[in-house]
Amino acid sequence: MSDPILWVIDPETGAEFPVHYSDLEVDVAEKLFAKPLGGFVFPANVFTRQRLPNVPFYVEGWLPKRGKAMLFAPPKSGKSYACLQLARCLGAGEPFLGMLTTKATSLYIQFELGEEILQYRMKVETKKDYANVYIGTSFSMKLDSDSGQKQLWTALEAVEPNVLILDPFYKAILGDENENHEVAKILDFLDKVIEGFGCSIFLIHHAGKDLSKRGRGGSVFEDWVDSYIQMQRTSKAGEPLAVKIKPIFLRHAPLPEKPIEAVLGEDFEFHLTTATQTVKGQVEEFIKAWGKEVSPKDLFDAEIGSNTSVYKALGQLVEEGKVEKLRQGKYKWKG
């Protein structure tokens, strides 16, 4: 389609003359073409000039806006603790496992844990502030049934979340999770949810006995999601819960060079191990623990990143107000 042309009238002469859309100021163009054709279609030259959100992800690399991700893991891997942490981090706009997040309202629906257990985890174990987070539990909501879909849709209309977290998938289906056509009923409905509410969806699923065969159920999951993420426990029984999290594929971001390694802390949230912590995170922890003025040389001596990455991290921490830059290139913790 060629660049749209508008015929406008010269207020002084009254003569009509053509103006190309691409020559209009952005604000004027958006007002003139705010209404899409047929409800959702724009001329290509109009679409390419629309103002879209600056940050395309709710979770950096993992969860695009209006996107869908699935994390699968064996039982007892801490999936539900990770869900609560994800919801909280989104609500606060805080990093999640070292990844930047965009502040968002999240709706976390739990199909497996009762209200008492979930409340205990939040109130007694984590003791966190869950601002902008909504919690729901249901043992009977099946998303391949009309009643289950209506129940979820009603909740979405009330909350209008940016991110919907469903945990775990197998409890939300009446049909057979191994049959693609059965699973597709739910995925088609979730596509309608994304369109209807402009939200992103994060699914939690169980892995099979053989983790190399990925998540349980049909292959349709992998075709549907933008991000397919594997989580596995690496600690033994009796040890603090340690996990390794590895994206199998990310449709809208490059795969990381190495998996995330994290340990469930005393606050019942996962914390990156030193091996996988970002340079910024290591610099932040070093300055905080140092208790006195720190120079870049101190950080280099601690073998934290390259010169470029350390200075970049320092600049970001100063900008965030966590670190204060002093005279002669010295830094101290500000908090």
N, C-alpha and C positions, 0 to 999 in steps of 0.2 A: 504494500500500500504506500502511495506517495505521501509526502508531507501534507497534512490537511491545510486547506486555505480558507481563511475567513474573509468575507467582504464587509468592510467597514466604511463608515461615512465620515468624510472630512467635515468637521463642524464649521469651518470657515467657508468652504466653497460648496458644500452639499454634494460633492462628487464621491462616487463609490470607488474604492480601490482594494486590491487583494493584499492580504497579509498572511505569510506562512506561519504555521503554528510554531515552528522552531525559532522564529524571530520574536515571539512574545516573551515578556517577562514571566518567570516561573509562577509567581503568585497569580498573575492574570490568567495564564494558561490553565492552572489547576481549577480556578473558579469556573472557567468556560467549559471544561471537560470533566467536571467532578462526577457527573452521572455516567456510569458505564453503559454500554450497549447491551441489551438483553440481560441486564442484571450484574454481569461480571466481565464483560469484554471491552477492551479499549483498542483504539488504533495503535499500531506498534510504535509510531513516533510519539504518541501521547504517553504510552506505558513507560517508555524508556526515560521519560523526563519526570516521572512521578517521584515524589519524595518518599523513600522507604526508610525503615528504621536503620539507625547507624550500626546497631549491634544485631547481627543476624541470629545469634545463639542465646538461649537461656542458660545453657551450660556449654562453655567453650569447647568446640569440636564435637561434643556428644549430642546435644539436643538443640536442633535449629528451631527457630520460631515457626509455628504451624507445622512442626516436624514430629517424628515418632522414633523412639528408641526402645530397645529391649535389652535388659540385663538378665542373664541366666546363670544359675549357680546350683550346686548340689545342696541338699538340706543342711542346716546348721552352719551355714557360711556367713551369717550375719546380714542377709539380704534386707530384712525389715529394719534393722538398725540403720543400714545405709539409706533406706527410703526416708526415715525420719530425719536423718542428717541432711539429705538432699532437699527435702521440703523446707527445713529450717533455713538452710543456706540460701535457697531461692527467696524466701520471705525477707531475709535480711540483706540480700545482695552480697553475701560473703562468698569467698572461694570455696569450692567443693573439691576436696582431694587435690588441691593445688590448681584447679581449673577455675577461671573467672566465671562468674554468673551475672546475669542481668536480674535485678530485683523484680520479683514476680509474685503474684498470688497463686498459691498452689492448693490443690484439693487432693488429699491422700486418702484413698479408699482401701481399706484392709478387709480381705475376704476370709482370712484364716484365724486371726487373733481376736479374742473377745475384747469388749470395751474395757474390762477391768485390767487385763494384761497390758493393753496399749496405754491406758492412763498411767499404770504403774511405771512403765518404761519412761514415759515423758515426765512424770511428776517426781518420781523417786530416784530413777537411775540417771537420766540425762540432766534433769533440773534446768533445762534450757528455756529460753523465751521463744515461743513459736508464733511470732507476729506474722500476719499475712498468710497463715496456714490454716486450712480447714480439714477436719478429720471426720471420717465416716467409717462405720463398720457394718458389714452385712454378710450373713451366711447364705442368704436366699436369692440375692440378685444375680440372675443369669443373663448375660448379655446377648445370648442367641435366642432370647424369648422377648415377646412384645412387652410383657410386664416389666422385665428387668431393664429393657432399654428405656421405657417410660420413666422408671424409677430414677435411673441415672440422669436422664435428660432434665427431669424436674430439679434434681440437685444442682446440675450445671446452671440452669436458669437462675437459681437462687444465689449461687456463689459467683458465677462468671469468672472462673479461674483462668490464669494464663497457662498453667501447667496442671495436667491431670495425671496422677500416679496411681496405677492399679496393681495391687499386690495380694496374692499371686494370680496369674492368669488361669491356671487349671481349675480354680474354685469358681470362676465366673462363666463356665461353659456347661451347658446341659449335654451337648453332643460329645463326639469323640475328638479329642485334641489331635489324634493321629490322622484324621481325615481332613484333607485340605478344604473340601467344600463345606465342612462343618465349621472350621475355624474362620473361613472367609466370611461367614455371616456376621461374625463379630467385628472383623477387621473392616468390612464395608460400613458397618454402623459407626465405628470409630472414625472413619474418614468423614462421615456426615457430622460427627461431633467437631472435628477440626474445622470443617467449613462453617458450621453453625456458630461456633463460639470463638474461632480464631485462636484456639489454644494449641499447645503441644501435648503429646502423650508419652508417658514413660511407663512401659510394661515390665513387670517382674515375672520371671518364669523359672521353673525348675529345670535343671539339667538331667539328662539320663544317667544311668549307671556308668556308662562309658563317656567321659567328658569330651573325648575327641569327636564324638558324634553330635556335639553341641547341645542346644536346648531340646527338650522333649517336643514331640508333636511333628506336624507336617512341615514341609519345606516352605510353605506359603509365608511363614513368619519372616524368613530371610528376604523374600521378595518384597515384603511390605515395608519393613523398617528402614529408616535412614542410617541408624547406628545399631550394630549388633555386638554386644559386649559380654565377655565371659568373666566370671568371678569364681575363684576357687580358694578353698582354705589351704593354707600352707603350714599351719601349726598342728602339733599333735594334741591329743586329749590331755587336759590338765594344764596346758600352756596358754598364755594369753592368745586370744583369737587373732591370727595374722592371715591376711589374704593377699592374693595377687589378682589384679584386674587388668584384662587385656582386651581391647577392642579387636574383634575379628574383621570388621570392616566399618568404615565411616564414609558415608556417601558425600559429605560436604566438608571434609577436612582430611589432611594427610594422617596416616597412621603414626602414632608415636614410636620413637626408636626403641623404647623399652616399656614393659608393663608397669602399672602402678603397684607399689607394695605398701601396705598399710597395716596398722595394728589397732585393735579396738582398745581405747584408753579407759581410764577410770571414770571418765565422763560418758562412757558408752557411745562415743563417736570414734570414727576411724581417723587415725593420724598417719601421715606419710612417714615411712622410715627414712633415715638419712640417705639411703641409697637412691631413693626416687624423689626426694624433696627438691623443689625448684631452687635455683640459685637465690632468688629473692627470698624464699622461705628460710634458707640457711643463713643468709645475711641478717634477716630480721631476728632469728633466734640467737645468733652470735652476739649482736649488739645488745639485745635485751638481757642476755645472761652475763655479758661482760661487766656491766655495772659501772663502767667509767668510759672516758672518751676512747673512740676507736678510729684508727686510720685505715685507709685502704690497704696499706702494707700488712696490717694485722690480719685482714681478711685473706690476702694472698698467702700469707704464712700458714693460715689454716687450710689452705688448698681448697678454697671455695670459688669455683668457677674461674673464668678467664678475666683479664683486665676489663674488657668491654662489658661482659655480663655483670661483673661486680659493680662497676660504675653505673650501669643502667639500673640495677636493683637499688642502689643507693638513691639515685634520682627519683625512682618511683616511691620509695619509702618516705623521702622528704616531701614529695608532692602530696602523699596521703596523710601527712601530719604525724606519722609514727616515729620518725627520726628527725632530729634537728642537726643542721649543718653548722659547724662552728668555724672559728678562724683556722687558717692554715690547713684546710682539708681534714679537719677532725669532725667526727660525728658522735652523737650520743642518743640514747633511747629517750623518746618523748612520750610514747604511748598514746 
